[in-house]
Amino acid sequence: EDITDEMWTEQCGVGLNAAFFLARAAYPHLKASAAGRFILLSSSQGLHGGAMNPAYPGVKNAQRGFMKALAREWGPDEILVNAIAPAALTGPAAAYFERNPEMRAMTEASFALGRLGDSRDDIGAAIAAMCSDYFRYVSGQLIVVDGGNYTAL
């Protein structure tokens, strides 16, 4: 009830419209490449819901459907389309936890591995793997890279 029309429109614009415009711009380049990869950054909130802001998980679930449709459409052009649902300690998250240390402990307790991921070593490495030949037969999938948070819910 607290989500305004403007908030809804902004979140759809940032999360879903941006994915569409990026995909449309990237497609000719991916088609021309020998190993086209298109990876959307999503969230496990699109799977489990998430509280307090229904727009965010709604957009993330819509991204998943968009990714699956692109995987089918672009597959004949040998373009792999996937999404990643990461959980990492970003700069803004670190600043928030510095102001609210009790929230960091509570948040990390929800992760099976007991910690938030590192943006480069955990999330970046997963994306690099998804772009490699190790994932050459994986398309239309949401890969959850969150230290077991989604499984712990």
Residue frames as qw, qx, qy, qz and C-alpha x, y, z in Angstrom:
[[0.000, 0.882, 0.471, 0.000, 0.00, 0.00, 0.00],
 [0.303, -0.807, 0.081, 0.501, 2.99, 2.32, 0.42],
 [0.485, -0.020, 0.552, 0.678, 4.32, 1.87, -3.12],
 [0.291, 0.677, 0.096, -0.669, 3.48, 4.93, -5.17],
 [0.767, 0.609, 0.200, -0.013, 2.92, 4.93, -8.92],
 [0.246, 0.885, -0.394, 0.036, 6.22, 6.75, -9.30],
 [0.432, -0.526, 0.730, -0.056, 8.12, 4.16, -7.24],
 [0.811, 0.205, 0.546, -0.051, 6.57, 1.34, -9.27],
 [0.626, 0.780, 0.020, 0.009, 7.39, 3.01, -12.58],
 [0.009, 0.841, -0.540, 0.031, 10.95, 3.77, -11.51],
 [0.564, -0.351, 0.747, -0.030, 11.67, 0.20, -10.39],
 [0.799, 0.416, 0.435, -0.002, 10.16, -1.25, -13.56],
 [0.430, 0.888, -0.160, -0.006, 12.20, 1.22, -15.60],
 [0.147, -0.743, 0.652, -0.036, 15.46, 0.41, -13.87],
 [0.550, -0.243, 0.796, -0.073, 15.00, -3.34, -13.66],
 [0.669, 0.352, 0.654, 0.020, 12.94, -4.42, -16.62],
 [0.475, 0.871, 0.082, -0.094, 13.00, -1.66, -19.21],
 [0.085, -0.811, 0.551, 0.179, 16.77, -1.31, -18.86],
 [0.580, -0.155, 0.788, 0.134, 17.19, -5.05, -19.46],
 [0.642, 0.604, 0.472, -0.005, 15.06, -4.81, -22.60],
 [0.299, 0.939, -0.135, -0.104, 16.92, -1.79, -24.01],
 [0.286, -0.652, 0.684, 0.163, 20.30, -3.35, -23.23],
 [0.666, 0.089, 0.735, 0.095, 19.28, -6.65, -24.84],
 [0.583, 0.760, 0.285, -0.039, 18.06, -4.91, -27.97],
 [0.135, 0.920, -0.354, -0.104, 21.30, -2.91, -28.27],
 [0.400, -0.528, 0.744, 0.090, 23.52, -5.93, -27.55],
 [0.848, 0.238, 0.452, -0.143, 21.82, -8.45, -29.82],
 [0.697, 0.704, -0.135, -0.014, 23.52, -7.56, -33.14],
 [0.062, 0.746, -0.643, 0.162, 26.94, -7.62, -31.47],
 [0.613, -0.264, 0.710, -0.224, 26.26, -10.89, -29.69],
 [0.861, 0.409, 0.258, -0.157, 24.97, -12.46, -32.90],
 [0.544, 0.773, -0.321, 0.060, 28.14, -11.42, -34.72],
 [0.230, -0.666, 0.687, -0.178, 30.42, -12.86, -32.03],
 [0.536, 0.199, -0.814, -0.102, 31.62, -16.42, -31.86],
 [0.409, -0.243, -0.810, 0.343, 30.49, -16.88, -28.25],
 [0.236, -0.516, -0.093, -0.818, 27.63, -14.55, -27.38],
 [0.380, -0.341, -0.759, 0.404, 26.73, -14.38, -23.69],
 [0.235, -0.549, -0.083, -0.798, 24.03, -12.18, -22.17],
 [0.452, -0.274, -0.750, 0.397, 23.77, -12.25, -18.38],
 [0.292, -0.722, -0.179, -0.601, 21.18, -10.33, -16.39],
 [0.152, 0.133, -0.698, 0.687, 21.75, -9.37, -12.76],
 [0.546, -0.485, -0.487, -0.480, 18.68, -10.50, -10.88],
 [0.238, -0.409, 0.595, -0.650, 17.86, -11.42, -7.29],
 [0.198, -0.151, -0.965, 0.083, 16.59, -14.41, -5.35],
 [0.261, 0.284, 0.456, -0.802, 13.82, -12.08, -4.17],
 [0.523, 0.228, -0.406, -0.713, 12.21, -12.82, -7.51],
 [0.487, -0.004, -0.869, -0.092, 11.94, -16.43, -6.31],
 [0.338, -0.314, -0.792, 0.399, 10.96, -16.06, -2.67],
 [0.127, -0.849, -0.488, -0.158, 9.17, -12.73, -2.68],
 [0.351, 0.120, -0.232, 0.899, 10.93, -10.46, -0.26],
 [0.188, -0.740, -0.605, 0.225, 9.06, -8.22, 2.13],
 [0.195, -0.683, -0.165, 0.684, 8.35, -4.50, 2.31],
 [0.191, 0.583, -0.322, -0.721, 8.70, -3.71, -1.40],
 [0.755, 0.272, 0.592, -0.074, 6.64, -5.87, -3.76],
 [0.515, 0.816, -0.138, -0.225, 7.87, -3.96, -6.80],
 [0.044, -0.691, 0.712, 0.119, 11.45, -5.23, -6.49],
 [0.457, -0.095, 0.884, 0.022, 10.73, -8.99, -6.39],
 [0.641, 0.599, 0.410, -0.250, 8.05, -8.50, -9.04],
 [0.375, 0.836, -0.329, -0.230, 10.54, -6.87, -11.39],
 [0.169, -0.529, 0.828, 0.079, 13.18, -9.51, -10.66],
 [0.602, 0.175, 0.773, -0.096, 10.73, -12.31, -11.43],
 [0.589, 0.759, 0.141, -0.236, 9.75, -10.54, -14.65],
 [0.099, 0.762, -0.602, -0.216, 13.46, -10.37, -15.55],
 [0.446, -0.198, 0.873, 0.023, 13.62, -14.14, -15.15],
 [0.648, 0.513, 0.545, -0.137, 10.77, -14.62, -17.62],
 [0.373, 0.879, -0.181, -0.237, 12.39, -12.14, -20.01],
 [0.159, -0.608, 0.762, 0.158, 15.70, -14.02, -19.76],
 [0.574, 0.076, 0.815, -0.017, 14.01, -17.34, -20.52],
 [0.598, 0.722, 0.299, -0.180, 12.24, -15.88, -23.55],
 [0.203, 0.853, -0.430, -0.214, 15.50, -14.40, -24.86],
 [0.402, -0.378, 0.827, 0.107, 17.26, -17.75, -24.36],
 [0.640, 0.364, 0.676, -0.013, 14.71, -19.43, -26.63],
 [0.461, 0.867, 0.109, -0.156, 14.70, -16.61, -29.18],
 [0.121, 0.861, -0.481, -0.109, 18.47, -16.17, -29.36],
 [0.753, -0.277, 0.595, 0.043, 19.43, -19.85, -28.99],
 [0.817, 0.474, 0.289, 0.157, 19.44, -20.50, -32.76],
 [0.343, 0.882, -0.211, 0.246, 22.06, -17.73, -33.02],
 [0.779, 0.022, -0.441, 0.445, 24.25, -19.57, -30.47],
 [0.052, -0.551, 0.297, -0.778, 23.76, -16.81, -27.88],
 [0.470, -0.315, -0.770, 0.293, 23.55, -18.03, -24.30],
 [0.254, -0.578, 0.003, -0.776, 21.20, -16.03, -22.08],
 [0.584, -0.334, -0.682, 0.287, 21.25, -16.51, -18.31],
 [0.261, -0.816, 0.038, -0.514, 20.75, -14.54, -15.13],
 [0.509, 0.049, -0.662, 0.549, 22.60, -14.44, -11.83],
 [0.492, -0.783, -0.216, -0.313, 21.06, -13.78, -8.44],
 [0.545, 0.283, -0.507, 0.606, 24.01, -12.55, -6.37],
 [0.521, -0.838, -0.155, -0.057, 24.41, -11.61, -2.73],
 [0.676, 0.225, -0.218, 0.667, 27.56, -9.63, -2.03],
 [0.377, -0.716, -0.244, 0.535, 28.89, -7.08, 0.39],
 [0.402, 0.677, 0.242, 0.567, 28.72, -3.97, -1.78],
 [0.252, 0.226, -0.241, 0.909, 29.87, -0.50, -0.78],
 [0.432, -0.431, -0.073, -0.789, 26.38, 0.68, 0.18],
 [0.839, -0.353, -0.396, -0.122, 25.75, -2.53, 2.15],
 [0.648, -0.012, -0.427, 0.630, 29.05, -2.13, 4.02],
 [0.006, -0.323, 0.157, -0.933, 28.16, 1.48, 4.89],
 [0.657, -0.431, -0.234, -0.572, 24.74, 0.38, 6.13],
 [0.857, -0.255, -0.424, 0.142, 26.22, -2.41, 8.26],
 [0.425, 0.191, -0.376, 0.801, 28.78, 0.00, 9.70],
 [0.290, -0.343, 0.111, -0.886, 25.88, 2.12, 10.97],
 [0.817, -0.216, 0.079, -0.528, 23.85, -0.97, 12.00],
 [0.119, 0.449, -0.885, 0.039, 26.25, -3.73, 13.12],
 [0.521, 0.026, 0.752, -0.404, 23.44, -5.82, 14.61],
 [0.746, 0.504, 0.065, -0.430, 21.86, -6.04, 11.15],
 [0.391, 0.588, -0.693, -0.145, 25.07, -7.45, 9.67],
 [0.176, -0.221, 0.926, -0.252, 25.10, -10.29, 12.19],
 [0.626, 0.297, 0.540, -0.478, 21.42, -11.00, 11.61],
 [0.644, 0.617, -0.226, -0.393, 21.85, -10.88, 7.83],
 [0.273, 0.527, -0.803, -0.050, 24.91, -13.10, 7.75],
 [0.408, -0.103, 0.835, -0.354, 23.17, -15.65, 10.01],
 [0.749, 0.406, 0.270, -0.448, 20.66, -16.23, 7.20],
 [0.551, 0.623, -0.517, -0.203, 23.43, -17.39, 4.84],
 [0.991, -0.107, -0.079, 0.017, 24.40, -21.06, 4.92],
 [0.723, 0.304, -0.246, 0.570, 28.05, -20.01, 4.52],
 [0.498, -0.672, -0.337, 0.433, 27.62, -17.38, 7.26],
 [0.261, -0.486, 0.143, 0.822, 28.77, -14.43, 5.18],
 [0.517, 0.787, 0.106, -0.319, 27.94, -12.15, 2.30],
 [0.844, 0.267, 0.239, 0.399, 29.90, -12.77, -0.88],
 [0.305, -0.534, 0.246, 0.749, 32.80, -10.77, -2.23],
 [0.529, 0.716, 0.080, -0.449, 31.79, -8.82, -5.33],
 [0.357, 0.676, -0.586, -0.269, 34.90, -9.79, -7.30],
 [0.028, -0.356, 0.933, -0.042, 36.04, -13.13, -5.94],
 [0.379, 0.217, 0.857, -0.274, 32.61, -14.72, -5.49],
 [0.521, 0.670, 0.366, -0.380, 30.19, -12.95, -7.81],
 [0.298, 0.763, -0.413, -0.399, 32.66, -11.86, -10.49],
 [0.148, -0.328, 0.921, 0.152, 34.18, -15.35, -10.61],
 [0.498, 0.350, 0.768, -0.200, 30.72, -16.88, -11.10],
 [0.487, 0.779, 0.076, -0.389, 29.99, -14.47, -13.96],
 [0.109, 0.652, -0.679, -0.319, 33.37, -15.24, -15.53],
 [0.333, -0.050, 0.941, 0.017, 32.56, -18.96, -15.32],
 [0.532, 0.574, 0.541, -0.307, 29.16, -18.33, -16.93],
 [0.397, 0.817, -0.208, -0.363, 30.96, -16.60, -19.81],
 [0.161, -0.514, 0.814, 0.216, 33.42, -19.46, -20.23],
 [0.540, 0.173, -0.715, -0.410, 33.18, -22.65, -22.25],
 [0.021, -0.021, -0.925, 0.378, 32.36, -24.52, -19.03],
 [0.364, 0.433, 0.543, -0.620, 28.83, -23.10, -19.39],
 [0.108, 0.232, -0.583, -0.771, 28.58, -23.54, -23.16],
 [0.292, -0.276, -0.840, -0.364, 25.44, -25.68, -22.86],
 [0.152, -0.521, -0.659, 0.521, 23.66, -23.63, -20.18],
 [0.055, -0.191, -0.252, -0.947, 21.02, -21.16, -21.30],
 [0.492, -0.483, -0.404, -0.601, 17.77, -19.86, -19.85],
 [0.686, -0.365, -0.572, 0.264, 18.86, -20.41, -16.26],
 [0.260, -0.863, 0.158, -0.403, 18.92, -18.30, -13.13],
 [0.712, 0.077, -0.540, 0.442, 22.08, -19.12, -11.20],
 [0.481, -0.851, -0.062, -0.203, 21.77, -18.21, -7.52],
 [0.637, 0.260, -0.403, 0.603, 25.18, -17.17, -6.14],
 [0.333, -0.728, 0.042, -0.597, 24.38, -16.20, -2.60],
 [0.071, 0.400, -0.778, 0.479, 26.31, -18.40, -0.18],
 [0.266, -0.253, -0.927, 0.073, 23.26, -20.55, 0.50],
 [0.201, 0.088, 0.335, -0.916, 20.95, -17.72, 1.55],
 [0.613, 0.032, -0.318, -0.722, 18.09, -18.78, -0.68],
 [0.645, -0.059, -0.760, -0.056, 18.36, -22.39, 0.44],
 [0.242, -0.056, -0.700, 0.670, 18.49, -21.26, 4.06],
 [0.357, -0.111, 0.054, -0.926, 15.16, -19.45, 3.84]]
